Amino acid sequence: MRDLFEKIYRDKGPLGKWASQAEGYFVFPKLEGHISNRMKFQGKDVITWSINDYLGLANHPEVRKVDAEAGAAYGSAYPMGARMMSGHTDLHEKLQNELAEFVNKESAYLLNFGYQGMVSTIDALVSKNDIIVYDVDSHACIIDGVRLHMGKRFTYRHNDIVSLEKNLDRATKMAEQTGGGILVISEGVFGMRGEQGILKEIVALKEKYNFRFLVDDAHGFGTLGKTGAGAGEEQGVQDDIDVYFATFAKAMAGTGAFIAADKEIIDYLKYNLRSQMFAKSLQMQLVVGGLKRLEMLKTMPELKNNLWNIVNALQSGLKERGFDIGTTQSCVTPVFLKGSIPEAMALVRDLRENYGIFCSIVVYPVVPKGIILLRMIPTATHTLQDVEETLNAFSAIRERLLNGTYKRLSAAVTAAMGE
Ligand SMILES: Cc1ncc(COP(=O)(O)O)c(C=O)c1O
């Protein structure tokens, strides 16, 4: 018999094997200073394009004030216990009611973390006779929720309506045998490449198929739609989303999340979401802070306007300079380049050290081998000056990538890794 840890000693995994070169710099970097468009990285000033603070609320003076007052009033422990037992308050209810109204649903329920909340939502919505059909590019929280499912599941090709229909045909036949129902899951915005989920096309299939629709709108909430209510509002199909999910970790610049649906569904979920029934309630400071952020989201449209001015300037600037930004339909701004992982490391080091640009780097296995994805998150705190500096830096690094500079710089790393 083998020691359980043997495989860990032998193989650190596709990302873990780069730890000695990457940790502290490319992964687990420490950004310092207040969360904003400009922060410090290893003592240097950098323009930050890697923080999901879409509306610039994280360090907004009004938000900071309310957070501090709530901290002083409640401390960081309150309330103690799970919602069902001893962790329920009027303010939790108030935030739920306001969120439900904002996303145009009858009812809402707070989740202490989005990830666990989504896992439990999927778990609670299906039983073993039911069938899940979900987009193959789904976020890990959806995949992990599906993993708990004891019955059948099918993936459809990313945003591919033909593939979805094929799988709905299969799922329908199967559900007729098992006596179960069908849950379709999509994201409102796919966070890596920025495409919106094809929500409108999916809900149109309700005419032909019998299914319920769950949408994870982590990146759409607060950034899309006329009022900021998300991808469902943007595509005019919010009413046809049966269960709407969003996190506070992005536009709301907080922690926590919520689901919203018809009252009867939320009433059921609040008695069946294991990650909420058996875990501590959302901390009061986050609830009070959530109320403030939601109020600002509703009453300060200029935040979203500022965000989109930056998004439009960045995305059109990149396109004008011939960069491949894929098919984004949201604030998420990917830039696709071709190169190896060591080249990507040299390139990002150059961007950070010599141009003061900090963005996330995504490589295989998240994207195909040979592709470097630089992922940028514009925010309402960025300026047109930030955009201009960034565009100039990107033009410079592309030239060096093409003329082989990064290949030469990375040769030592490549040799050391035996790549
Ligand atoms: C699409 C998506 N769903 C869910 C989550 C998880 O949310 P949380 O950070 O609140 O756990 C994230 C990341 O924050 C996300 O990007």
The ligand as a Tripos MOL2 file, in Angstrom:
@<TRIPOS>MOLECULE
LIG
   16    16     1     0     0
SMALL
NO_CHARGES

@<TRIPOS>ATOM
      1 C1        -18.6970   33.1760  -11.4670 C.3       1 LIG1
      2 C2        -18.4180   33.1400   -9.9900 C.ar      1 LIG1
      3 N1        -19.2610   32.5030   -9.1860 N.ar      1 LIG1
      4 C3        -19.0430   32.4370   -7.8590 C.ar      1 LIG1
      5 C4        -17.9430   33.0130   -7.2750 C.ar      1 LIG1
      6 C5        -17.7130   32.8270   -5.8060 C.3       1 LIG1
      7 O1        -18.1100   33.9200   -5.0690 O.3       1 LIG1
      8 P1        -17.4720   34.2190   -3.6200 P.3       1 LIG1
      9 O2        -16.1620   34.8970   -3.8550 O.co2     1 LIG1
     10 O3        -18.5050   35.0770   -2.9810 O.co2     1 LIG1
     11 O4        -17.2900   32.9160   -2.9170 O.co2     1 LIG1
     12 C6        -17.0370   33.7120   -8.0840 C.ar      1 LIG1
     13 C7        -15.8510   34.3860   -7.5090 C.2       1 LIG1
     14 O5        -15.8900   35.2340   -6.6700 O.2       1 LIG1
     15 C8        -17.2850   33.7810   -9.4740 C.ar      1 LIG1
     16 O6        -16.4450   34.4190  -10.2880 O.3       1 LIG1
@<TRIPOS>BOND
     1     1     2 1
     2     2     3 ar
     3     2    15 ar
     4     3     4 ar
     5     4     5 ar
     6     5     6 1
     7     5    12 ar
     8     6     7 1
     9     7     8 1
    10     8     9 2
    11     8    10 1
    12     8    11 1
    13    12    13 1
    14    12    15 ar
    15    13    14 2
    16    15    16 1
@<TRIPOS>SUBSTRUCTURE
     1 LIG1         1 GROUP 0 **** ****
